[in-house]
Each structure stands twice: as C-alpha cells, then as structure tokens.
C-alpha cells in the first residue's frame, strides 16, 4: 500500500496541537508549500521477497514462498500484543529496499569529533558535566535495533487494546466453538500491528537525526548517537554545510544527554507520562471491523489493502485531558531547555546558528511524514505543542536565577513550571525559591515522597500537582 501524506512547514509563530492524534493521516490540501511523500512500500503485510519486492500473484513460486511465510507467522507463538520480530523484519526490509548506507570510518570519526566539540561548548551553558559515556554513529537499522526496547514499552499497552478489540469482534456464541482457534485472532492482530508498526518505524528511521531527536530517551542511557546519512540529507535540504548541521545536531544530542543523565527521575517521568496518556486512548472498533473485513489470507492484494491508521481516538474525559496537558508540558519543557541551551552555547560560533535554530523549531513543531504515520497508527504524536513559550521561559529563568538556578528547577517534578506559568514566564522566573531546602529532600522518589518539595503545591497553592 502506498500512502501519501501532505506536509508543510509550520509558520514561524504558529502553535500546533502537537500531541493530539490525527484521525486521517492522508489529510487534505495544506496549501502553498505542500508536498507529498511516499510512506509505505508496496509490501503486502510487511512481507518482501529478496530485493524488497512484493510477491507476484501470477508467479506460483513467489506465492508459495509468501504463503509459507504467512503460515509460519500464524503458527508462531506470541509473546505479547505486538509481533516485534515481524516489526523488526518489516523495518529492515523497508530500509534495505530504500537504502541504508553503512557508516564510513570518516563519518564515525566526524561524529565523535562533533560530539566532543559540542560537549566543550556546552560546559559554560549548563551547570552539569557531560552526560555522554559513549559517542557512536548509527545507520538507520541500528537506530531501530537500539531503540526497540523503548518502543515496545510505549506501544504494547496500546496494541493490547487493539488485539483485545479484535477478539471481541467474534460473537460470544461462536467463541466456544472456536476454542483454540481464538488464539489465532490474537496472533493475527499482533502480526497486523507489528507489520504496520515496522513500516512506521522504518520510515521514522529514515528521518531521525540522533537518538534523542524526537524528545524521548529512546537510546541506551549515556549513549550519544547521530545518524550521518539522515544528517547529510537534511543538510542538503537546508542548503547548509554538512559539518555545520552535524555540529548543531551534536549540540542538541549532547544537551539531551546532559539533561536526562543528571536528572535521574526525568526518563521515567517522561515515559510514564506517555504511558498514562496512551492508557486513555480508546479503540475504534468499527475501524478494526472494517479493516478486518478486507482480509483474505489467500489473497496478497487484500493484505496490501489493510490499513490500521486512525483506529485510536483520545478519550474525552477530565482525566485524559489532564494527562495530555502534563505530557504536552513536560515534552515542551525538555525541548525548550535543549533549544535554549544549544542556542546559548552555539552563540557566535556557528555562522548559521539562527537559521539552524529556526529550522529545527519548525521541524519539531510540524513533524515529518513518518511521525504523522506513527501518530495515526498508535494514536499519539510526540511533538512539543508550546516549544517557543518553553524556550522563552527557560531564558527568563536564566536571566533571573542564573544557569545554576535555572537547572535547579529540574530538581523535582513539583518544581517545574506548569502549563499556566507559560503565560507569564517573568513572574515564574522572578519568584523566590529557597534552594537550601532541597538538601534534605529525597529526589529519588518523585510522585510519592513523604516530604513535600519546596515550591510544590504546598508552597504554591495555585498550582496543580504535576508529578
């Protein structure tokens, strides 16, 4: 199946509902500057023969190989709601068909040098030492392999509800007759989701520039990773020197590593915020039923027509709205801090730092085509909605409290600005905070400490609990 998604650069001052799911990934005419990008290769159900080509229905040998793959898939025992082996296979096949350049020794050395320079430039801009233990250059397949554990953590809860909804489509009176065959429904559901998730991750792997590019701590802790092939293509699109773009990406990655390495609660806090929001997403059973009605296991063309995008919708409840607000705020704060620190560190050192900073802000606000496909598939877009406001807030904190005082705000979730604080960053930054009280506070147990953090709800009654 080929799917074209219109994308366009966001206006400089636009605000985007970055985390809200898109029900229809194909969208409509977005006007001037719109282009379409092919997202999903013509590989039925994610299966590909050597060379990345789909089977020819008129070729008995190819069809026999395809049916053998399908039979093996449906007979394999499942270990969860997503067939991750299939997802990995689909992503690898997609990248092999599109091309996944190996990292050359020159690129590897250039990445290591860029990350070394980035860490030196960040020293006076942050209060924390380097968070990098290992500097690496990945190809696209390595990005998928190294980040798959986090994707599993994020996607399994959503997929389990989809697979459960597929089982519910079987009438109760027929379930007893199906007996052991019911497990095949779950296996088919896990395969369908795994195949399409693999396609989405394969497309995303062709766009991301580093391990922390989309704001989540996807890679191993302490490992700073850049993807040279994607950086080169992105730099060509900006018509900027590759080494300058590489260094700017390295600054962002190094800043991301410092933040997550020296704020021990942040990794779990961000991932839990994503999980809590995903827990409120509901399954559109009609969309599943309509998709499954087109499946004919003997017909690859029917497999080719399957599309599970848009089957998830957010549950419009106060709890889900609050969960969404917390997630939007924390992602904006992370991205805003990184942008502020990187632009401060780069200063006059990079000739095109202003242009690069603006390009990356637009990129994070608008998202790429693969991000849109992933969002439609799992019901969640991982884009900071209030990035510019967050950057202004961190700049105000730096002005009023200095670098150490600004970074001390990351001491505990209760110290972070709330969504309401974005409206008046000067007032938040100018508020007095007695940091001496932090010496006796246990920061290893956010969300449930026996002692209230200074500056939290007890000290600021107008704030809501953000832990």
TARAKA-V439980 format. One record per residue. N is the residue number from 0. RES is the residue in three letters. OMEGA is omega in whole degrees, -180 to 180 (999 if undefined). Layout:
[[N | RES | OMEGA] [N | RES | OMEGA]]
This chain:
[[0 | UNK | 174] [1 | UNK | -179] [2 | UNK | 179] [3 | UNK | -178] [4 | UNK | 177] [5 | UNK | 177] [6 | UNK | 178] [7 | UNK | 178] [8 | UNK | 178] [9 | UNK | 177] [10 | UNK | -173] [11 | UNK | -176] [12 | UNK | -174] [13 | UNK | 171] [14 | UNK | -174] [15 | UNK | 173] [16 | UNK | -167] [17 | UNK | -175] [18 | UNK | -175] [19 | UNK | -176] [20 | UNK | 175] [21 | UNK | -177] [22 | UNK | -178] [23 | UNK | -175] [24 | UNK | -177] [25 | UNK | 175] [26 | UNK | 179] [27 | UNK | -180] [28 | UNK | -179] [29 | UNK | 174] [30 | UNK | -174] [31 | UNK | 177] [32 | UNK | -178] [33 | UNK | 172] [34 | UNK | 179] [35 | UNK | -177] [36 | UNK | 177] [37 | UNK | -175] [38 | UNK | -169] [39 | UNK | -179] [40 | UNK | -180] [41 | UNK | 179] [42 | UNK | -177] [43 | UNK | 173] [44 | UNK | -180] [45 | UNK | -179] [46 | UNK | 178] [47 | UNK | 174] [48 | UNK | 178] [49 | UNK | -176] [50 | UNK | 177] [51 | UNK | -177] [52 | UNK | 176] [53 | UNK | 180] [54 | UNK | 177] [55 | UNK | -179] [56 | UNK | -179] [57 | UNK | -180] [58 | UNK | -177] [59 | UNK | -178] [60 | UNK | 179] [61 | UNK | 179] [62 | UNK | 177] [63 | UNK | 178] [64 | UNK | 179] [65 | UNK | -179] [66 | UNK | 177] [67 | UNK | 177] [68 | UNK | -178] [69 | UNK | 179] [70 | UNK | 178] [71 | UNK | -179] [72 | UNK | -175] [73 | UNK | 179] [74 | UNK | -178] [75 | UNK | 178] [76 | UNK | 180] [77 | UNK | 178] [78 | UNK | -180] [79 | UNK | -177] [80 | UNK | 179] [81 | UNK | 173] [82 | UNK | -174] [83 | UNK | 174] [84 | UNK | 177] [85 | UNK | 179] [86 | UNK | 180] [87 | UNK | 180] [88 | UNK | -180] [89 | UNK | -180] [90 | UNK | -180] [91 | UNK | 179] [92 | UNK | -180] [93 | UNK | 180] [94 | UNK | 178] [95 | UNK | -180] [96 | UNK | -177] [97 | UNK | -177] [98 | UNK | 179] [99 | UNK | -175] [100 | UNK | 176] [101 | UNK | 179] [102 | UNK | 180] [103 | UNK | 176] [104 | UNK | 178] [105 | UNK | 180] [106 | UNK | 180] [107 | UNK | 179] [108 | UNK | -179] [109 | UNK | 178] [110 | UNK | 180] [111 | UNK | -180] [112 | UNK | 179] [113 | UNK | 180] [114 | UNK | 177] [115 | UNK | 179] [116 | UNK | -180] [117 | UNK | 179] [118 | UNK | 178] [119 | UNK | -180] [120 | UNK | -178] [121 | UNK | -175] [122 | UNK | -179] [123 | UNK | -176] [124 | UNK | 180] [125 | UNK | 179] [126 | UNK | -177] [127 | UNK | 174] [128 | UNK | -179] [129 | UNK | 175] [130 | UNK | -175] [131 | UNK | 172] [132 | UNK | -178] [133 | UNK | 175] [134 | UNK | -175] [135 | UNK | 171] [136 | UNK | -178] [137 | UNK | 163] [138 | UNK | -174] [139 | UNK | 179] [140 | UNK | 179] [141 | UNK | 177] [142 | UNK | 179] [143 | UNK | -176] [144 | UNK | -175] [145 | UNK | -177] [146 | UNK | -172] [147 | UNK | -179] [148 | UNK | 179] [149 | UNK | 177] [150 | UNK | 178] [151 | UNK | -180] [152 | UNK | -177] [153 | UNK | -170] [154 | UNK | -177] [155 | UNK | -179] [156 | UNK | 179] [157 | UNK | -178] [158 | UNK | -179] [159 | UNK | 178] [160 | UNK | 177] [161 | UNK | 180] [162 | UNK | 177] [163 | UNK | 178] [164 | UNK | 177] [165 | UNK | 177] [166 | UNK | 180] [167 | UNK | 179] [168 | UNK | 178] [169 | UNK | -180] [170 | UNK | -178] [171 | UNK | -177] [172 | UNK | -179] [173 | UNK | -175] [174 | UNK | 180] [175 | UNK | -180] [176 | UNK | -179] [177 | UNK | 179] [178 | UNK | -178] [179 | UNK | -179] [180 | UNK | 179] [181 | UNK | -180] [182 | UNK | 179] [183 | UNK | 178] [184 | UNK | 178] [185 | UNK | 179] [186 | UNK | 179] [187 | UNK | 178] [188 | UNK | 178] [189 | UNK | 179] [190 | UNK | 178] [191 | UNK | -179] [192 | UNK | 179] [193 | UNK | 180] [194 | UNK | -178] [195 | UNK | 176] [196 | UNK | 176] [197 | UNK | 177] [198 | UNK | -180] [199 | UNK | 180] [200 | UNK | 176] [201 | UNK | 178] [202 | UNK | 180] [203 | UNK | 180] [204 | UNK | 179] [205 | UNK | -177] [206 | UNK | -173] [207 | UNK | -177] [208 | UNK | -178] [209 | UNK | -179] [210 | UNK | -177] [211 | UNK | -170] [212 | UNK | -177] [213 | UNK | 172] [214 | UNK | 179] [215 | UNK | 176] [216 | UNK | -173] [217 | UNK | -175] [218 | UNK | 177] [219 | UNK | -180] [220 | UNK | 177] [221 | UNK | 180] [222 | UNK | 176] [223 | UNK | -175] [224 | UNK | 173] [225 | UNK | 178] [226 | UNK | -172] [227 | UNK | -177] [228 | UNK | -180] [229 | UNK | 178] [230 | UNK | 180] [231 | UNK | -180] [232 | UNK | 179] [233 | UNK | 178] [234 | UNK | 177] [235 | UNK | 178] [236 | UNK | 178] [237 | UNK | -176] [238 | UNK | 178] [239 | UNK | 179] [240 | UNK | -177] [241 | UNK | -177] [242 | UNK | 179] [243 | UNK | 177] [244 | UNK | 179] [245 | UNK | -179] [246 | UNK | 178] [247 | UNK | 176] [248 | UNK | 179] [249 | UNK | 177] [250 | UNK | 179] [251 | UNK | -180] [252 | UNK | -180] [253 | UNK | 177] [254 | UNK | 178] [255 | UNK | 180] [256 | UNK | 178] [257 | UNK | -177] [258 | UNK | -176] [259 | UNK | -180] [260 | UNK | -174] [261 | UNK | 171] [262 | UNK | -167] [263 | UNK | -178] [264 | UNK | -168] [265 | UNK | -179] [266 | UNK | 180] [267 | UNK | -179] [268 | UNK | -180] [269 | UNK | -179] [270 | UNK | 178] [271 | UNK | 177] [272 | UNK | 176] [273 | UNK | -179] [274 | UNK | -179] [275 | UNK | 177] [276 | UNK | -180] [277 | UNK | -179] [278 | UNK | -180] [279 | UNK | 179] [280 | UNK | -179] [281 | UNK | -179] [282 | UNK | 176] [283 | UNK | -175] [284 | UNK | 180] [285 | UNK | 179] [286 | UNK | 178] [287 | UNK | -179] [288 | UNK | 180] [289 | UNK | 179] [290 | UNK | -178] [291 | UNK | 179] [292 | UNK | -179] [293 | UNK | -175] [294 | UNK | 170] [295 | UNK | -174] [296 | UNK | -179] [297 | UNK | -175] [298 | UNK | 180] [299 | UNK | 180] [300 | UNK | 179] [301 | UNK | 176] [302 | UNK | -178] [303 | UNK | -176] [304 | UNK | -177] [305 | UNK | 175] [306 | UNK | -178] [307 | UNK | 180] [308 | UNK | 174] [309 | UNK | -179] [310 | UNK | -180] [311 | UNK | 178] [312 | UNK | 179] [313 | UNK | 178] [314 | UNK | -174] [315 | UNK | 178] [316 | UNK | 177] [317 | UNK | -179] [318 | UNK | -180] [319 | UNK | 176] [320 | UNK | 178] [321 | UNK | 178] [322 | UNK | 178] [323 | UNK | -180] [324 | UNK | 179] [325 | UNK | -179] [326 | UNK | 178] [327 | UNK | -178] [328 | UNK | -176] [329 | UNK | 178] [330 | UNK | 178] [331 | UNK | 180] [332 | UNK | 178] [333 | UNK | -177] [334 | UNK | 179] [335 | UNK | 178] [336 | UNK | 180] [337 | UNK | -180] [338 | UNK | -178] [339 | UNK | -178] [340 | UNK | -178] [341 | UNK | 180] [342 | UNK | 177] [343 | UNK | -178] [344 | UNK | -178] [345 | UNK | 175] [346 | UNK | 179] [347 | UNK | -175] [348 | UNK | 180] [349 | UNK | -178] [350 | UNK | -175] [351 | UNK | -174] [352 | UNK | -180] [353 | UNK | 179] [354 | UNK | 179] [355 | UNK | 180] [356 | UNK | 180] [357 | UNK | 179] [358 | UNK | -179] [359 | UNK | 176] [360 | UNK | 178] [361 | UNK | -179] [362 | UNK | -180] [363 | UNK | -179] [364 | UNK | -176] [365 | UNK | -177] [366 | UNK | 179] [367 | UNK | -179] [368 | UNK | 179] [369 | UNK | 176] [370 | UNK | 180] [371 | UNK | 177] [372 | UNK | 179] [373 | UNK | 180] [374 | UNK | -180] [375 | UNK | -177] [376 | UNK | -176] [377 | UNK | 175] [378 | UNK | -174] [379 | UNK | 173] [380 | UNK | -175] [381 | UNK | 179] [382 | UNK | 180] [383 | UNK | -175] [384 | UNK | -174] [385 | UNK | -175] [386 | UNK | -176] [387 | UNK | 179] [388 | UNK | 179] [389 | UNK | 179] [390 | UNK | 178] [391 | UNK | -179] [392 | UNK | 179] [393 | UNK | 177] [394 | UNK | 178] [395 | UNK | 178] [396 | UNK | 178] [397 | UNK | -179] [398 | UNK | -175] [399 | UNK | -172] [400 | UNK | -177] [401 | UNK | -176] [402 | UNK | -179] [403 | UNK | 179] [404 | UNK | 176] [405 | UNK | -177] [406 | UNK | 178] [407 | UNK | 178] [408 | UNK | 178] [409 | UNK | -177] [410 | UNK | -178] [411 | UNK | -180] [412 | UNK | -178] [413 | UNK | 180] [414 | UNK | -176] [415 | UNK | 175] [416 | UNK | 174] [417 | UNK | 178] [418 | UNK | 180] [419 | UNK | -179] [420 | UNK | 179] [421 | UNK | -177] [422 | UNK | -179] [423 | UNK | -177] [424 | UNK | -179] [425 | UNK | 180] [426 | UNK | 179] [427 | UNK | -177] [428 | UNK | -177] [429 | UNK | 180] [430 | UNK | -178] [431 | UNK | 179] [432 | UNK | -180] [433 | UNK | -176] [434 | UNK | 179] [435 | UNK | -180] [436 | UNK | -178] [437 | UNK | -177] [438 | UNK | -177] [439 | UNK | -176] [440 | UNK | 180] [441 | UNK | -178] [442 | UNK | -177] [443 | UNK | -178] [444 | UNK | -180] [445 | UNK | 176] [446 | UNK | -179] [447 | UNK | -179] [448 | UNK | 177] [449 | UNK | -179] [450 | UNK | 180] [451 | UNK | 179] [452 | UNK | 175] [453 | UNK | -178] [454 | UNK | 179] [455 | UNK | -176] [456 | UNK | -179] [457 | UNK | -177] [458 | UNK | -179] [459 | UNK | -172] [460 | UNK | -178] [461 | UNK | -178] [462 | UNK | 173] [463 | UNK | -180] [464 | UNK | -178] [465 | UNK | -178] [466 | UNK | 999]]
